[in-house]
Amino acid sequence: MTKKLNVGLIGYGFMGRTHSNAYRRVNNFFDVPYEPVLQVVCGLVEAEAKAFAEKWGYKSYTTDWHKVVEDENIDVVEICVPNNLHAEIAIAAAKAGKAIVCEKPLALNVAQAEEMVKAVEEAGVPNLVSFNYRRVPAVTLAKQLIDEGRLGKIFHYRANFLQDWTISKEVPQGGMATWRLDVKAAGSGVTGDLLAHCIDTAMWHNGPITDVCAMTETFVKERMHAETGKVEPVGIDDACTFICHYDNGSLGNFESSRYARGHKALYTFEINGEKASIAWDLHDLHRLSYFDHGDDSIVRGWRSIHVTDSDMPYMDKWWVPGLQIGYEHSFVHQAAEFLQNLAEGKSTSPDFREALATQYVCDAVLTSAKNKKWETVKKP
Ligand SMILES: NC(=O)c1ccc[n+]([C@@H]2O[C@H](COP(=O)([O-])OP(=O)(O)OC[C@H]3O[C@@H](n4cnc5c(N)ncnc54)[C@H](O)[C@@H]3O)[C@@H](O)[C@H]2O)c1
């Protein structure tokens, strides 16, 4: 028997669309105990919220997120707004007893993230943070191969996330379109926005990061603020590179930039183990590169696994072997697991506490860059 689950979405932008799309499709592909009902959408501009509600099938709309959180009819609150609003909304939603799906990064900073973990754990509400790349089948397959011991001892885990959309000095900071460049709304630049994804996936694959040594740069020091119209100092990191140790003895190096001309969203990782290596590239997300040193030497080499067979993660739910899926499906997988766990009153990984671990690494990275010293990462 499928039960109805009333969804309240806060934020109808990029992520509002991915979450709505996932809830609309999940029952068509996954047997889960709930059927999401898109009840209310909330956003800043009334006409846009209304248009979104009509397009995506929400029954009502509002511009006041408190109304969503306080609505007794709502079972789950989806937080898809800029980072500076996550804490206040999540804490209010936890107090109101709602299940919560929060976009990444969990919060602006560690202090807020700790408060959020406390709030959901005290209220005992199921929670999830949307580090969706874990649920790209090839990335999940990488986890399976590591857990099966196919790589043996891991020596290196490196990841990059490269973009090029802020190179022009004319791009403003702040406001609806460019809040990511305003430190008050975003908390940090590429570290919280892009590297948080890489760090979450890396710790899921390879275990905790213990200490970091980082450098950051802000290439454009001043930008016009879209809300005030004044030229103001830029407080975010435009680029960040760090090296680290993992608890298992392996070494990591990470790089992110929004100044890598030619790259739009190039998230890559490579993992080198004693017996095998793995590499993945978001631009070719349905493939996993794999090198197995155990192969006969005359056929040994990097192979490109097309992650579409039905015995590969999630793929039995989709089409037939050979036909691939894409970015949006990671959110459908996330929704499916969230709904399944919800029926048992459980949170879904990565929950707020796991996202706090990522926030601790981001915080250590920014502190290390500022102090020009190695920084130990706090444990959740
Ligand atoms: N998981 C991912 O891969 C991924 C990708 C992009 C963004 N994100 C995260 O998702 C969140 C939202 O990012 P986005 O790209 O969807 O942003 P966006 O700018 O596209 O949308 C933001 C939405 O928030 C709404 N909003 C802003 N202030 C509000 C307020 N006071 N009350 C109610 N609504 C308000 C706006 O109306 C808008 O609909 C951020 O935390 C971001 O880091 C995650």
The ligand as a Gaussian input file, in Angstrom:
#p B3LYP/6-31G(d) Opt

LIG

0 1
 N       23.106000      19.188000      -5.216000
 C       23.601000      19.939000      -6.177000
 O       24.276000      19.493000      -7.078000
 C       23.332000      21.417000      -6.163000
 C       23.401000      22.161000      -7.356000
 C       23.067000      23.509000      -7.312000
 C       22.725000      24.113000      -6.120000
 N       22.720000      23.376000      -4.974000
 C       22.329000      24.022000      -3.696000
 O       20.923000      24.232000      -3.715000
 C       20.601000      25.449000      -3.053000
 C       19.829000      26.338000      -4.012000
 O       20.613000      26.567000      -5.156000
 P       19.941000      26.831000      -6.589000
 O       21.025000      26.717000      -7.592000
 O       18.716000      26.017000      -6.750000
 O       19.555000      28.360000      -6.407000
 P       18.634000      29.247000      -7.314000
 O       19.202000      30.614000      -7.245000
 O       18.392000      28.629000      -8.642000
 O       17.222000      29.223000      -6.532000
 C       17.121000      29.764000      -5.243000
 C       15.655000      29.809000      -4.876000
 O       15.559000      30.288000      -3.537000
 C       14.446000      31.168000      -3.450000
 N       14.634000      32.048000      -2.310000
 C       15.661000      32.920000      -2.075000
 N       15.453000      33.580000      -0.923000
 C       14.286000      33.119000      -0.418000
 C       13.529000      33.415000       0.755000
 N       13.941000      34.317000       1.634000
 N       12.367000      32.737000       0.964000
 C       11.951000      31.810000       0.070000
 N       12.618000      31.496000      -1.059000
 C       13.779000      32.142000      -1.287000
 C       14.436000      31.903000      -4.780000
 O       13.148000      32.426000      -5.056000
 C       14.809000      30.753000      -5.728000
 O       13.652000      30.073000      -6.144000
 C       21.933000      26.036000      -2.575000
 O       22.139000      25.658000      -1.249000
 C       22.957000      25.364000      -3.478000
 O       24.228000      25.266000      -2.893000
 C       22.997000      22.058000      -4.988000

